[in-house]
Amino acid sequence: MRTTRRLLTHPDFRVSVVRCRDDHTGWSTPEPAGAYGLVLARRGAFRRAGRDGDAWVGSTVAYLTVPGEEERFAHPAGGDECTSVHLSERLWRDLFDDRPVPGTVHVDGRLDLAHRLLLRSGADPDHAAAERLVRLVGDAAAPTAGGGGPGRGLVERARAALHDDAPEAAGLLPLARALGVSPYRLSREFQARVGVPLTRYRNRLRVGRALDRIEQGGVRLAELATELGFADQAHLTRTVRAHLGHPPGVLRRLLN
């Protein structure tokens, strides 16, 4: 028996929790994979046969899928729970172009942490979740993804788009496409050259704009959250507190 619960939904990706309570020890009937994606075990373990052969999937092994790849599964250890990341073909091409990716990958401590952080990204699918997702998938396939960084010029163009609040800067994926690079490479290069993740840099800009509006007075926080592109007032409050140490209500009293 298998159940699926959706955690994140975006036009270019979706993230779900899949629970399987099968306890059969034999192999399932071969079936084609239906999407580009990455599957990481959260609890338990199982066997999967794919293009890299037969492998145990558990806390230290994950796998990448491509559409049409023949898969078989066995659950000799009982039930398990996984995070299933499905990517659009467009995003997959953005990340890997036509480069091959491994079927199974080692999950080290860094990937384990990236996996856990992705599951906490629900409030901001366009930036926080998108950045964490492309870093997770890109790092998982890093041994074959290769390639050099986009360079300082591209990072400066990204900064300019963020500062100008350009339409393409509404999300990591459209920003990378507008700049003609992989979102994984943009995310990695931005942090390497600027010193903070692109998402945090963007949030710092939004917090500055929030301070300007709060200092001007007469703004409702719910309206301000919508104006600045936050998911809701609670998302605005969490972000402001994380950057400034105070929620917007306290700042309003301090600045007015």
C-alpha positions as CSV (number, residue, x, y, z in Angstrom):
1,M,0.0,0.0,0.0
2,R,1.4,3.4,-1.0
3,T,0.2,6.9,0.0
4,T,1.4,10.3,-1.2
5,R,1.2,13.7,0.5
6,R,2.2,16.8,-1.4
7,L,4.5,19.2,0.4
8,L,5.5,21.7,-2.3
9,T,3.9,22.6,-5.6
10,H,5.5,24.8,-8.3
11,P,5.1,24.9,-12.1
12,D,8.7,23.4,-12.4
13,F,8.7,21.0,-9.4
14,R,6.8,19.2,-6.8
15,V,7.9,17.6,-3.5
16,S,5.9,14.8,-1.9
17,V,6.2,12.4,1.0
18,V,5.6,8.9,-0.1
19,R,4.8,6.2,2.4
20,C,5.0,2.5,1.4
21,R,3.7,-0.2,3.7
22,D,4.5,-3.1,1.4
23,D,6.3,-6.0,3.0
24,H,6.9,-8.3,0.1
25,T,10.4,-9.5,-0.3
26,G,10.2,-10.3,-4.1
27,W,10.6,-7.8,-6.9
28,S,7.6,-5.9,-8.2
29,T,6.6,-6.0,-11.9
30,P,8.9,-3.7,-14.0
31,E,7.4,-0.3,-14.6
32,P,8.7,2.8,-16.4
33,A,9.6,5.9,-14.3
34,G,7.2,8.7,-15.0
35,A,9.3,11.8,-14.3
36,Y,12.7,13.4,-13.8
37,G,13.4,13.4,-10.2
38,L,15.3,12.5,-7.0
39,V,14.1,10.2,-4.3
40,L,15.6,10.2,-0.8
41,A,14.6,7.8,2.1
42,R,13.4,9.5,5.3
43,R,12.7,6.3,7.3
44,G,13.3,2.7,6.6
45,A,14.9,1.2,3.5
46,F,14.1,-0.8,0.3
47,R,15.6,-2.2,-2.8
48,R,15.4,-0.7,-6.2
49,A,16.6,-1.9,-9.6
50,G,17.2,0.7,-12.2
51,R,19.7,1.8,-14.8
52,D,22.6,1.4,-12.2
53,G,21.5,-2.1,-11.2
54,D,20.2,-3.3,-7.9
55,A,20.7,-1.0,-4.9
56,W,19.6,-0.6,-1.3
57,V,17.9,2.8,-0.8
58,G,18.2,4.1,2.7
59,S,19.7,6.9,4.8
60,T,23.0,6.9,2.8
61,V,21.7,6.1,-0.7
62,A,19.3,8.0,-2.9
63,Y,18.4,7.7,-6.6
64,L,17.7,9.9,-9.6
65,T,15.1,9.0,-12.2
66,V,14.6,9.8,-15.8
67,P,11.3,9.2,-17.7
68,G,11.0,5.7,-19.2
69,E,13.7,4.2,-17.1
70,E,12.6,0.7,-16.0
71,E,12.3,0.3,-12.3
72,R,11.5,-2.6,-9.9
73,F,11.1,-2.4,-6.2
74,A,11.2,-4.8,-3.2
75,H,10.5,-4.1,0.5
76,P,12.1,-6.9,2.5
77,A,12.5,-4.6,5.5
78,G,8.9,-3.6,5.7
79,G,7.5,-0.1,5.4
80,D,9.4,3.0,4.5
81,E,9.0,6.7,3.9
82,C,10.6,8.8,1.2
83,T,10.8,12.3,-0.1
84,S,10.0,12.3,-3.8
85,V,11.2,15.3,-5.9
86,H,9.7,15.6,-9.4
87,L,11.2,18.1,-11.8
88,S,9.8,19.4,-15.0
89,E,11.8,18.5,-18.2
90,R,12.6,22.2,-18.5
91,L,14.1,22.5,-15.1
92,W,16.0,19.2,-15.6
93,R,17.5,20.6,-18.8
94,D,18.3,23.8,-17.1
95,L,20.3,21.9,-14.4
96,F,22.0,19.2,-16.5
97,D,21.5,20.1,-20.2
98,D,22.3,16.8,-22.0
99,R,24.9,15.6,-19.4
100,P,24.3,12.1,-18.0
101,V,23.4,11.8,-14.3
102,P,24.0,8.8,-12.0
103,G,21.2,6.4,-11.1
104,T,22.2,6.1,-7.5
105,V,24.0,8.6,-5.3
106,H,25.7,8.7,-1.9
107,V,23.9,10.8,0.7
108,D,26.6,12.4,2.9
109,G,25.9,14.6,5.8
110,R,25.7,17.7,3.6
111,L,23.0,16.2,1.4
112,D,21.1,14.9,4.5
113,L,21.0,18.5,5.9
114,A,19.9,19.9,2.5
115,H,17.1,17.3,2.4
116,R,15.9,18.3,5.8
117,L,16.0,22.0,5.0
118,L,14.1,21.5,1.8
119,L,11.2,20.0,3.8
120,R,11.0,23.3,5.8
121,S,10.7,25.6,2.7
122,G,6.9,25.7,2.2
123,A,6.4,29.4,2.7
124,D,8.5,30.6,-0.3
125,P,8.4,28.1,-3.2
126,D,9.8,30.6,-5.8
127,H,13.0,31.5,-3.9
128,A,13.8,29.6,-0.7
129,A,12.3,26.2,-1.8
130,A,13.6,26.6,-5.4
131,E,17.1,27.4,-4.2
132,R,17.2,24.6,-1.7
133,L,15.8,22.2,-4.3
134,V,18.2,23.0,-7.1
135,R,21.1,22.9,-4.7
136,L,20.0,19.5,-3.3
137,V,19.5,18.0,-6.8
138,G,22.6,19.6,-8.2
139,D,24.8,18.5,-5.4
140,A,23.4,15.0,-5.5
141,A,24.5,14.7,-9.2
142,A,27.6,16.8,-8.8
143,P,30.1,14.1,-9.7
144,T,28.8,14.2,-13.3
145,A,27.3,17.6,-13.5
146,G,30.7,19.3,-13.8
147,G,31.2,22.7,-15.3
148,G,32.6,26.0,-14.2
149,G,30.9,28.9,-12.5
150,P,29.1,31.6,-14.5
151,G,31.5,34.3,-13.3
152,R,31.3,37.7,-11.6
153,G,29.5,39.4,-14.4
154,L,26.5,37.2,-14.1
155,V,26.3,37.5,-10.4
156,E,26.3,41.3,-10.7
157,R,23.5,41.1,-13.3
158,A,21.6,38.9,-10.8
159,R,22.2,41.5,-8.0
160,A,21.0,44.3,-10.3
161,A,17.8,42.4,-11.1
162,L,17.1,41.8,-7.4
163,H,17.8,45.4,-6.5
164,D,15.5,46.6,-9.3
165,D,12.8,44.2,-8.3
166,A,12.7,43.1,-11.9
167,P,9.8,40.7,-12.9
168,E,12.2,37.8,-13.5
169,A,13.6,38.2,-10.0
170,A,10.4,36.9,-8.6
171,G,11.9,33.5,-8.4
172,L,15.3,31.7,-8.7
173,L,14.2,29.7,-11.8
174,P,13.0,32.6,-13.9
175,L,16.0,34.7,-12.9
176,A,18.4,32.0,-13.9
177,R,16.6,31.5,-17.3
178,A,16.6,35.3,-17.9
179,L,20.4,35.2,-17.3
180,G,20.9,32.1,-19.4
181,V,22.4,29.9,-16.8
182,S,21.6,26.8,-14.7
183,P,19.8,27.7,-11.5
184,Y,22.2,25.4,-9.7
185,R,25.2,27.2,-11.0
186,L,23.7,30.6,-10.3
187,S,22.9,29.6,-6.7
188,R,26.4,28.2,-6.1
189,E,28.2,31.1,-7.7
190,F,26.1,33.8,-6.0
191,Q,26.8,32.4,-2.6
192,A,30.5,31.9,-3.4
193,R,31.0,35.5,-4.6
194,V,28.6,37.4,-2.4
195,G,28.9,35.3,0.8
196,V,25.2,34.6,1.4
197,P,22.6,32.5,-0.5
198,L,20.7,34.4,-3.2
199,T,17.5,33.9,-1.2
200,R,18.9,35.5,1.9
201,Y,20.2,38.4,-0.2
202,R,16.8,38.9,-1.7
203,N,15.2,38.8,1.7
204,R,17.6,41.4,3.0
205,L,16.5,43.7,0.2
206,R,12.8,43.1,1.0
207,V,13.5,43.7,4.7
208,G,15.0,47.0,3.9
209,R,11.9,47.9,1.8
210,A,9.7,46.8,4.7
211,L,11.6,49.2,7.0
212,D,11.2,52.1,4.6
213,R,7.4,51.5,4.5
214,I,7.1,51.0,8.2
215,E,9.0,54.1,8.9
216,Q,6.7,56.0,6.5
217,G,3.8,54.9,8.6
218,G,0.2,54.1,7.8
219,V,0.8,50.7,6.3
220,R,-1.1,47.5,7.2
221,L,1.3,44.5,7.6
222,A,-0.9,42.2,5.6
223,E,-0.9,44.7,2.7
224,L,2.8,45.2,3.1
225,A,3.4,41.4,2.9
226,T,1.5,41.2,-0.4
227,E,3.3,44.3,-1.8
228,L,6.7,42.8,-1.1
229,G,5.9,39.3,-2.4
230,F,5.7,37.4,0.9
231,A,3.4,34.5,1.2
232,D,1.4,36.1,4.0
233,Q,1.9,38.4,7.1
234,A,3.3,35.5,9.1
235,H,6.0,35.0,6.5
236,L,6.9,38.7,6.5
237,T,7.1,38.6,10.3
238,R,9.4,35.6,10.4
239,T,11.7,37.0,7.8
240,V,11.9,40.5,9.4
241,R,12.6,38.9,12.8
242,A,15.3,36.6,11.4
243,H,17.1,39.6,9.9
244,L,16.5,42.3,12.5
245,G,15.8,40.5,15.7
246,H,12.4,42.2,16.1
247,P,9.0,41.6,14.5
248,P,7.4,44.4,12.4
249,G,5.1,45.5,15.3
250,V,8.1,46.3,17.5
251,L,9.9,48.1,14.7
252,R,6.8,50.2,14.1
253,R,7.0,51.4,17.7
254,L,10.7,52.0,17.4
255,L,10.5,54.0,14.2
256,N,7.4,56.0,14.7
